[in-house]
Amino acid sequence: MFNKTEKIVYVFIDASNLWQAQKVKGKMFDFEKLKYFLKNKFNASELQVFYYTAYPKEGTREQNQDGKHKFLHLS
């Protein structure tokens, strides 16, 4: 049963937009700081972060996508 004092926060990050923002600012994003900030700001008992990225269709890119594929499909 769900405990009413429990607060779960879900965060959805769009990799494409985040990458563009990092390039403009010239700084890399610190995900640990973001998680700490959001958990405290919303007094969350649990924080779940989902990171979305586009994966190119096979044959549409000249560069090898094996490394990205392995990273996205960790078992």
QUITASUL-V121491 format. One record per residue. RES is the residue in one letter. SS is DSSP state (alpha for helix, beta for strand, coil for the rest). PHI is phi in whole degrees, 0 to 359 (999 if undefined). D_FIRST is the distance of its C-alpha to the first C-alpha in Angstrom with 1 decimal. Layout:
# QUITASUL-V121491
res->RES ss->SS phi->PHI d_first->D_FIRST
res->RES ss->SS phi->PHI d_first->D_FIRST
This chain:
# QUITASUL-V121491
res->M ss->coil phi->999 d_first->0.0
res->F ss->coil phi->286 d_first->3.8
res->N ss->coil phi->274 d_first->6.4
res->K ss->coil phi->293 d_first->9.4
res->T ss->coil phi->274 d_first->11.9
res->E ss->coil phi->276 d_first->11.0
res->K ss->coil phi->234 d_first->13.5
res->I ss->beta phi->254 d_first->14.1
res->V ss->beta phi->248 d_first->17.7
res->Y ss->beta phi->250 d_first->19.1
res->V ss->beta phi->240 d_first->22.9
res->F ss->beta phi->242 d_first->25.2
res->I ss->beta phi->247 d_first->28.7
res->D ss->beta phi->268 d_first->31.7
res->A ss->alpha phi->300 d_first->34.1
res->S ss->alpha phi->297 d_first->37.2
res->N ss->alpha phi->294 d_first->36.9
res->L ss->alpha phi->296 d_first->36.0
res->W ss->alpha phi->299 d_first->39.0
res->Q ss->alpha phi->297 d_first->41.3
res->A ss->alpha phi->296 d_first->40.2
res->Q ss->alpha phi->296 d_first->40.8
res->K ss->alpha phi->296 d_first->44.3
res->V ss->alpha phi->296 d_first->45.2
res->K ss->alpha phi->280 d_first->44.2
res->G ss->coil phi->73 d_first->45.6
res->K ss->coil phi->226 d_first->42.6
res->M ss->coil phi->271 d_first->39.7
res->F ss->coil phi->280 d_first->36.2
res->D ss->coil phi->260 d_first->34.3
res->F ss->alpha phi->293 d_first->30.7
res->E ss->alpha phi->296 d_first->29.8
res->K ss->alpha phi->295 d_first->31.0
res->L ss->alpha phi->298 d_first->29.1
res->K ss->alpha phi->299 d_first->25.8
res->Y ss->alpha phi->298 d_first->26.6
res->F ss->alpha phi->300 d_first->27.7
res->L ss->alpha phi->294 d_first->24.7
res->K ss->alpha phi->298 d_first->22.2
res->N ss->alpha phi->285 d_first->24.2
res->K ss->alpha phi->301 d_first->25.2
res->F ss->coil phi->259 d_first->21.7
res->N ss->coil phi->50 d_first->20.2
res->A ss->coil phi->276 d_first->17.7
res->S ss->coil phi->277 d_first->15.5
res->E ss->beta phi->212 d_first->15.8
res->L ss->beta phi->230 d_first->18.6
res->Q ss->beta phi->239 d_first->19.2
res->V ss->beta phi->247 d_first->22.8
res->F ss->beta phi->241 d_first->24.2
res->Y ss->beta phi->246 d_first->28.0
res->Y ss->beta phi->252 d_first->29.9
res->T ss->coil phi->215 d_first->33.5
res->A ss->coil phi->278 d_first->36.0
res->Y ss->coil phi->244 d_first->37.3
res->P ss->coil phi->295 d_first->40.9
res->K ss->coil phi->297 d_first->41.9
res->E ss->coil phi->304 d_first->44.0
res->G ss->coil phi->89 d_first->47.7
res->T ss->coil phi->263 d_first->47.2
res->R ss->coil phi->232 d_first->47.7
res->E ss->coil phi->286 d_first->50.6
res->Q ss->coil phi->284 d_first->48.7
res->N ss->coil phi->287 d_first->46.7
res->Q ss->coil phi->256 d_first->42.9
res->D ss->alpha phi->301 d_first->42.1
res->G ss->alpha phi->298 d_first->40.8
res->K ss->alpha phi->294 d_first->38.5
res->H ss->alpha phi->298 d_first->37.3
res->K ss->alpha phi->297 d_first->36.7
res->F ss->alpha phi->295 d_first->34.7
res->L ss->alpha phi->284 d_first->32.5
res->H ss->coil phi->240 d_first->31.9
res->L ss->coil phi->297 d_first->31.1
res->S ss->coil phi->247 d_first->30.0
